[in-house]
Amino acid sequence: MKSLTVEQTTDMIIKACDAIVENMPYLTEVDSKIGDGDHGIGMAGGMEKARATLKEKRPFPDINSVFKMTGMAMLNSMGGASGVIFGTMFLGGVKNLEPVHELDGHLMTRIMRGSLDAIKERGKANLGDKTMVDALEPAVVALENGNKEDLVQLMKAAKDAAWQGVENTKNYIAKYGKAKTLGERAIGYQDAGATSVAIIFNAMYEYVESLAQS
Amino acid sequence: MKKIINNPSDIVEEMLSGYISAYSRYYERVPGQNAVMLKERRKDKVALVIGGGSGHEPLFIGFVGKGLADAAAAGNIFAAPNPQLIAETAKAVHEGKGVLFVYGCYAGDNMNFDMAEELLDMEGIKTAHVRVWDDCASAPKERIHDRRGIAGDVYVIKIAGAACDAGLELDEVLRITEKARDNINTIGLATSPGSIPGLNKPTFELGEDEIEFGMGLHGEPGIERTKMQSASHLVKRMYTELKKEMGLKENDEVAVLVNGLGSTTLLELNIVYHDLNKLMAEDKLIVHDAEIKSYCTCQEMGGFSITILKLDEELKKYYDAPCFSPYYARGEIK
């Protein structure tokens, strides 16, 4: 499979919302080890809002609107650092992008690269700081290096890289968030934000994969 | 944990609704937003807008008042308000002379307020901000931008409110507010955790016989964990930190706040001030004003903080200006 329509893209993002909402207890557990324990509630709240917005406002005129609506809904309901960062994960890549009606491997890569750059600019976090960037950056690199003519294969590479990124966060000392003050004590625990990124990529891959099967 | 709440997702909404309806002679809601604004606002001045995560009441909503902030944006529990909420709150009270934002220095607040300022800039509204970083236990002086804002918010808001009320231009209000911020330090001490309402979970763990100096409002680790000691020992340790940090010396004029973190009683807080007052007198500090209350809290968190504001003639003028909110008032009836 090469690409998704605007409607299929909407379904894919709704699946990502579903996955985050279903994983709220897991995210809470992950965050409780070294954070406030409220990451799961925040993410689930934001993506529930995004899902409701997508369902209510569909069909959308272009791919851009799907990402923009998702990002705005999260940004303007979650608050906190996560609201800005995860809102930007969907908003950053479509900013200044001409309207597109088909989501292929090239566009997916371009959007996610734009989002990653916007997040790093806003949050000043880099690889190894024990943040969501540790999952998003490897996923983007996997997209850039992957076969853009096969969306299933491409998204599989991205979600595998994101999960590997989550594993890697266990080795890092946190530079941001509450875990920052834990120093060495944060080692051995995965970052909750990175986990959310992997869950989102995982759900997007599963949707694309199921579509290819049917 | 027994919390007197309804549906956890309605906590902020219902808290605001209660506060605004009870004090409806002073307040109204910013239409469609989780934000409080003053009904009768002084015209032709810079608007002061404050905000932060909910759960620390009376901060921030309790500092909307005459001579104080014009409005406050209330985020979700312990999470910064979102950019749209902040921007809409600012627009509701903007009088054409610009908006000053005062908030605690936390990554989430910094990013959300920055985005709100970008939104307002696109609409041609002039803005500025002062991030409060009074907690000297949260990072060394060299990394002052990593320090967090705690009870020192009270004094920064007080001075900023008075400077706005004086009808000064935005850059002048900004200068005075930054000067106040740079002359304020706080150190806290935790005896027991608070909780996240709706999550049923303590914000940190601390042994029954332990205390931690410098612990943050959300349980961010502090500078030292020790066994519980007498009030005089605790206060001496904290005062010594502040004195060193601020270089306090004989004849320095100060305002002092002993702030309870939630469940520590007024009886205990008064004893804290009793000990603090003796130490300040030994050092011949001139205490211009002092108070003992719980302004910056974290639910049922136990412990207290000590805030010192070093005054000069200019800051004193704004400090002494009268102000009123249901939770905070200064100035006397003559």
Interface residues (C-beta under 8 A of the other chain):
Chain A: T28 S32 D36 G37 D38 I41 G42 G45 L75 N76 S77 M78 G79 G80 A81 S82 G83 V84 I85 R122 G123 Y176 G177 K178 T181 L182
Chain B: S9 G53 G75 N76 I77 F78 A79 A80 P81 N82 P83 Q84 L85 Y106 A107 G108 M111 N112 M115 S138 I196 G198 L199 K201 T203 G216 H218 G219 E220 P221
